[in-house]
Amino acid sequence: MHNTLSLKNLTRAMAAAAVAGCLIGSAMAQSAPSMTRAQHSAAEDTIKADYKAAKNQCDSLAGNKKDVCEKEAEGQRDIALAELETRYKPSADNDRKLRAAKAKAAYEVADEKCEDFNGSAKDSCELKAKSDYEAAKAAP
């Protein structure tokens, strides 16, 4: 039995996990106004374990597909950690850090995907990735 996930399936799985995490986070925020230190620590451990599992899935890939997969895993981890901090200690600063983590993760994945191109197509891709990143950073 072939036990590796394709990049497309891995990306779908990571997106589904992110959505589930957001929904769980929303439910937690509505049901309990605050998170204990122990809950925060347990959630952080889960995020780190999820990252390690996602990164291990990337090991079955090669070349730039592996690099993209790793950037996606890192981005999901960074976003999840920022979301956790926003739930643990809600503040305008943590909201800003969450938006920044999302923008950076999207940029790093997009920029890594540009490595699949050459010449002007690569240049164009990199400019678009940078432009989208700057727009995301500037958004309120």
C-alpha positions as protocol buffer text, in pm:
chain_id: "A"
residue {
  index: 1
  type: MET
  ca { x: 0 y: 0 z: 0 }
}
residue {
  index: 2
  type: HIS
  ca { x: 132 y: 341 z: -94 }
}
residue {
  index: 3
  type: ASN
  ca { x: 128 y: 553 z: 223 }
}
residue {
  index: 4
  type: THR
  ca { x: 247 y: 888 z: 95 }
}
residue {
  index: 5
  type: LEU
  ca { x: 18 y: 1179 z: 34 }
}
residue {
  index: 6
  type: SER
  ca { x: 37 y: 1379 z: -282 }
}
residue {
  index: 7
  type: LEU
  ca { x: 114 y: 1748 z: -238 }
}
residue {
  index: 8
  type: LYS
  ca { x: -242 y: 1828 z: -342 }
}
residue {
  index: 9
  type: ASN
  ca { x: -388 y: 1593 z: -82 }
}
residue {
  index: 10
  type: LEU
  ca { x: -147 y: 1717 z: 183 }
}
residue {
  index: 11
  type: THR
  ca { x: -242 y: 2076 z: 109 }
}
residue {
  index: 12
  type: ARG
  ca { x: -612 y: 1985 z: 133 }
}
residue {
  index: 13
  type: ALA
  ca { x: -552 y: 1804 z: 461 }
}
residue {
  index: 14
  type: MET
  ca { x: -360 y: 2101 z: 602 }
}
residue {
  index: 15
  type: ALA
  ca { x: -633 y: 2341 z: 493 }
}
residue {
  index: 16
  type: ALA
  ca { x: -900 y: 2121 z: 651 }
}
residue {
  index: 17
  type: ALA
  ca { x: -698 y: 2105 z: 973 }
}
residue {
  index: 18
  type: ALA
  ca { x: -659 y: 2482 z: 974 }
}
residue {
  index: 19
  type: VAL
  ca { x: -1033 y: 2533 z: 927 }
}
residue {
  index: 20
  type: ALA
  ca { x: -1107 y: 2279 z: 1201 }
}
residue {
  index: 21
  type: GLY
  ca { x: -862 y: 2457 z: 1428 }
}
residue {
  index: 22
  type: CYS
  ca { x: -1032 y: 2789 z: 1363 }
}
residue {
  index: 23
  type: LEU
  ca { x: -1374 y: 2640 z: 1435 }
}
residue {
  index: 24
  type: ILE
  ca { x: -1251 y: 2475 z: 1753 }
}
residue {
  index: 25
  type: GLY
  ca { x: -1083 y: 2799 z: 1853 }
}
residue {
  index: 26
  type: SER
  ca { x: -1404 y: 2992 z: 1793 }
}
residue {
  index: 27
  type: ALA
  ca { x: -1603 y: 2741 z: 1994 }
}
residue {
  index: 28
  type: MET
  ca { x: -1348 y: 2756 z: 2275 }
}
residue {
  index: 29
  type: ALA
  ca { x: -1354 y: 3134 z: 2273 }
}
residue {
  index: 30
  type: GLN
  ca { x: -1733 y: 3137 z: 2296 }
}
residue {
  index: 31
  type: SER
  ca { x: -1760 y: 2868 z: 2563 }
}
residue {
  index: 32
  type: ALA
  ca { x: -1475 y: 2986 z: 2785 }
}
residue {
  index: 33
  type: PRO
  ca { x: -1368 y: 3349 z: 2807 }
}
residue {
  index: 34
  type: SER
  ca { x: -1008 y: 3259 z: 2890 }
}
residue {
  index: 35
  type: MET
  ca { x: -759 y: 2979 z: 2850 }
}
residue {
  index: 36
  type: THR
  ca { x: -558 y: 2842 z: 3139 }
}
residue {
  index: 37
  type: ARG
  ca { x: -181 y: 2818 z: 3121 }
}
residue {
  index: 38
  type: ALA
  ca { x: -210 y: 2437 z: 3112 }
}
residue {
  index: 39
  type: GLN
  ca { x: -456 y: 2453 z: 2821 }
}
residue {
  index: 40
  type: HIS
  ca { x: -225 y: 2692 z: 2638 }
}
residue {
  index: 41
  type: SER
  ca { x: 72 y: 2462 z: 2692 }
}
residue {
  index: 42
  type: ALA
  ca { x: -125 y: 2157 z: 2575 }
}
residue {
  index: 43
  type: ALA
  ca { x: -244 y: 2342 z: 2264 }
}
residue {
  index: 44
  type: GLU
  ca { x: 110 y: 2455 z: 2190 }
}
residue {
  index: 45
  type: ASP
  ca { x: 234 y: 2096 z: 2221 }
}
residue {
  index: 46
  type: THR
  ca { x: -39 y: 1983 z: 1979 }
}
residue {
  index: 47
  type: ILE
  ca { x: 59 y: 2250 z: 1727 }
}
residue {
  index: 48
  type: LYS
  ca { x: 423 y: 2142 z: 1746 }
}
residue {
  index: 49
  type: ALA
  ca { x: 328 y: 1775 z: 1704 }
}
residue {
  index: 50
  type: ASP
  ca { x: 106 y: 1860 z: 1406 }
}
residue {
  index: 51
  type: TYR
  ca { x: 394 y: 2053 z: 1250 }
}
residue {
  index: 52
  type: LYS
  ca { x: 632 y: 1763 z: 1299 }
}
residue {
  index: 53
  type: ALA
  ca { x: 382 y: 1522 z: 1139 }
}
residue {
  index: 54
  type: ALA
  ca { x: 322 y: 1757 z: 845 }
}
residue {
  index: 55
  type: LYS
  ca { x: 695 y: 1805 z: 796 }
}
residue {
  index: 56
  type: ASN
  ca { x: 748 y: 1428 z: 806 }
}
residue {
  index: 57
  type: GLN
  ca { x: 492 y: 1394 z: 525 }
}
residue {
  index: 58
  type: CYS
  ca { x: 712 y: 1625 z: 319 }
}
residue {
  index: 59
  type: ASP
  ca { x: 999 y: 1377 z: 344 }
}
residue {
  index: 60
  type: SER
  ca { x: 829 y: 1156 z: 85 }
}
residue {
  index: 61
  type: LEU
  ca { x: 860 y: 1438 z: -169 }
}
residue {
  index: 62
  type: ALA
  ca { x: 1165 y: 1562 z: -357 }
}
residue {
  index: 63
  type: GLY
  ca { x: 1299 y: 1882 z: -503 }
}
residue {
  index: 64
  type: ASN
  ca { x: 1091 y: 2196 z: -493 }
}
residue {
  index: 65
  type: LYS
  ca { x: 773 y: 2002 z: -410 }
}
residue {
  index: 66
  type: LYS
  ca { x: 939 y: 1910 z: -80 }
}
residue {
  index: 67
  type: ASP
  ca { x: 1049 y: 2271 z: -25 }
}
residue {
  index: 68
  type: VAL
  ca { x: 695 y: 2399 z: -90 }
}
residue {
  index: 69
  type: CYS
  ca { x: 552 y: 2134 z: 142 }
}
residue {
  index: 70
  type: GLU
  ca { x: 791 y: 2236 z: 418 }
}
residue {
  index: 71
  type: LYS
  ca { x: 704 y: 2605 z: 374 }
}
residue {
  index: 72
  type: GLU
  ca { x: 335 y: 2515 z: 397 }
}
residue {
  index: 73
  type: ALA
  ca { x: 396 y: 2316 z: 715 }
}
residue {
  index: 74
  type: GLU
  ca { x: 599 y: 2600 z: 868 }
}
residue {
  index: 75
  type: GLY
  ca { x: 335 y: 2855 z: 770 }
}
residue {
  index: 76
  type: GLN
  ca { x: 53 y: 2650 z: 921 }
}
residue {
  index: 77
  type: ARG
  ca { x: 254 y: 2612 z: 1242 }
}
residue {
  index: 78
  type: ASP
  ca { x: 328 y: 2984 z: 1263 }
}
residue {
  index: 79
  type: ILE
  ca { x: -35 y: 3075 z: 1196 }
}
residue {
  index: 80
  type: ALA
  ca { x: -161 y: 2822 z: 1452 }
}
residue {
  index: 81
  type: LEU
  ca { x: 80 y: 2957 z: 1715 }
}
residue {
  index: 82
  type: ALA
  ca { x: -29 y: 3315 z: 1643 }
}
residue {
  index: 83
  type: GLU
  ca { x: -396 y: 3211 z: 1663 }
}
residue {
  index: 84
  type: LEU
  ca { x: -325 y: 3041 z: 1995 }
}
residue {
  index: 85
  type: GLU
  ca { x: -168 y: 3357 z: 2136 }
}
residue {
  index: 86
  type: THR
  ca { x: -462 y: 3561 z: 2012 }
}
residue {
  index: 87
  type: ARG
  ca { x: -702 y: 3328 z: 2194 }
}
residue {
  index: 88
  type: TYR
  ca { x: -485 y: 3310 z: 2506 }
}
residue {
  index: 89
  type: LYS
  ca { x: -418 y: 3683 z: 2535 }
}
residue {
  index: 90
  type: PRO
  ca { x: -656 y: 3876 z: 2309 }
}
residue {
  index: 91
  type: SER
  ca { x: -507 y: 4210 z: 2212 }
}
residue {
  index: 92
  type: ALA
  ca { x: -467 y: 4438 z: 1915 }
}
residue {
  index: 93
  type: ASP
  ca { x: -97 y: 4348 z: 1911 }
}
residue {
  index: 94
  type: ASN
  ca { x: -168 y: 3974 z: 1891 }
}
residue {
  index: 95
  type: ASP
  ca { x: -427 y: 4037 z: 1619 }
}
residue {
  index: 96
  type: ARG
  ca { x: -158 y: 4225 z: 1424 }
}
residue {
  index: 97
  type: LYS
  ca { x: 88 y: 3940 z: 1478 }
}
residue {
  index: 98
  type: LEU
  ca { x: -169 y: 3691 z: 1349 }
}
residue {
  index: 99
  type: ARG
  ca { x: -228 y: 3895 z: 1032 }
}
residue {
  index: 100
  type: ALA
  ca { x: 149 y: 3923 z: 985 }
}
residue {
  index: 101
  type: ALA
  ca { x: 194 y: 3545 z: 1029 }
}
residue {
  index: 102
  type: LYS
  ca { x: -75 y: 3477 z: 768 }
}
residue {
  index: 103
  type: ALA
  ca { x: 80 y: 3724 z: 522 }
}
residue {
  index: 104
  type: LYS
  ca { x: 431 y: 3586 z: 573 }
}
residue {
  index: 105
  type: ALA
  ca { x: 318 y: 3224 z: 538 }
}
residue {
  index: 106
  type: ALA
  ca { x: 132 y: 3297 z: 215 }
}
residue {
  index: 107
  type: TYR
  ca { x: 432 y: 3488 z: 78 }
}
residue {
  index: 108
  type: GLU
  ca { x: 687 y: 3221 z: 162 }
}
residue {
  index: 109
  type: VAL
  ca { x: 479 y: 2946 z: 0 }
}
residue {
  index: 110
  type: ALA
  ca { x: 411 y: 3157 z: -310 }
}
residue {
  index: 111
  type: ASP
  ca { x: 775 y: 3259 z: -337 }
}
residue {
  index: 112
  type: GLU
  ca { x: 891 y: 2899 z: -306 }
}
residue {
  index: 113
  type: LYS
  ca { x: 649 y: 2793 z: -578 }
}
residue {
  index: 114
  type: CYS
  ca { x: 818 y: 3046 z: -806 }
}
residue {
  index: 115
  type: GLU
  ca { x: 1128 y: 2825 z: -801 }
}
residue {
  index: 116
  type: ASP
  ca { x: 947 y: 2598 z: -1047 }
}
residue {
  index: 117
  type: PHE
  ca { x: 978 y: 2868 z: -1313 }
}
residue {
  index: 118
  type: ASN
  ca { x: 1266 y: 3017 z: -1511 }
}
residue {
  index: 119
  type: GLY
  ca { x: 1349 y: 3353 z: -1660 }
}
residue {
  index: 120
  type: SER
  ca { x: 1076 y: 3613 z: -1692 }
}
residue {
  index: 121
  type: ALA
  ca { x: 807 y: 3373 z: -1569 }
}
residue {
  index: 122
  type: LYS
  ca { x: 1001 y: 3331 z: -1244 }
}
residue {
  index: 123
  type: ASP
  ca { x: 1059 y: 3707 z: -1217 }
}
residue {
  index: 124
  type: SER
  ca { x: 688 y: 3771 z: -1274 }
}
residue {
  index: 125
  type: CYS
  ca { x: 592 y: 3510 z: -1016 }
}
residue {
  index: 126
  type: GLU
  ca { x: 826 y: 3658 z: -757 }
}
residue {
  index: 127
  type: LEU
  ca { x: 696 y: 4011 z: -822 }
}
residue {
  index: 128
  type: LYS
  ca { x: 338 y: 3890 z: -779 }
}
residue {
  index: 129
  type: ALA
  ca { x: 425 y: 3708 z: -456 }
}
residue {
  index: 130
  type: LYS
  ca { x: 597 y: 4019 z: -321 }
}
residue {
  index: 131
  type: SER
  ca { x: 313 y: 4247 z: -430 }
}
residue {
  index: 132
  type: ASP
  ca { x: 52 y: 4022 z: -264 }
}
residue {
  index: 133
  type: TYR
  ca { x: 265 y: 4014 z: 53 }
}
residue {
  index: 134
  type: GLU
  ca { x: 296 y: 4392 z: 65 }
}
residue {
  index: 135
  type: ALA
  ca { x: -79 y: 4428 z: 12 }
}
residue {
  index: 136
  type: ALA
  ca { x: -152 y: 4177 z: 289 }
}
residue {
  index: 137
  type: LYS
  ca { x: 83 y: 4358 z: 528 }
}
residue {
  index: 138
  type: ALA
  ca { x: -84 y: 4690 z: 451 }
}
residue {
  index: 139
  type: ALA
  ca { x: -438 y: 4557 z: 500 }
}
residue {
  index: 140
  type: PRO
  ca { x: -606 y: 4657 z: 824 }
}
